[in-house]
Amino acid sequence: MSDTISFIEKLAERRSQLIQRAEDATTEGERQHWLEVAEQLQIMIHLHTTPIAA
């Protein structure tokens, strides 16, 4: 269980870094790219934290 928590924490930290990159981007295309990658990480976080319905 602690491995999963550590994994989720790392994903969340990386997502925050990507959002910062998006904020620092010099072009709209670059900004959009980092936001899309951050969104994909958010989906992964959601999938790992949402209880599975039986």
C-alpha positions, 0 to 999 in steps of 0.5 A: 500500500505504501508503494502505491501512495508513494507512486501517487505522490510522485505523480502529483509532484510531477503534475505540479512541475508540469503545470509550472512549466506550462505557466513558464512556457513562451509559446501557446503550443508549449503551454498547451503541451504541458497542460495536456501532459499534466491532465494525463497525469491527473487521470492516472492519479484519479485511476489509482485513487478511485475505489473499484466498483465490484 
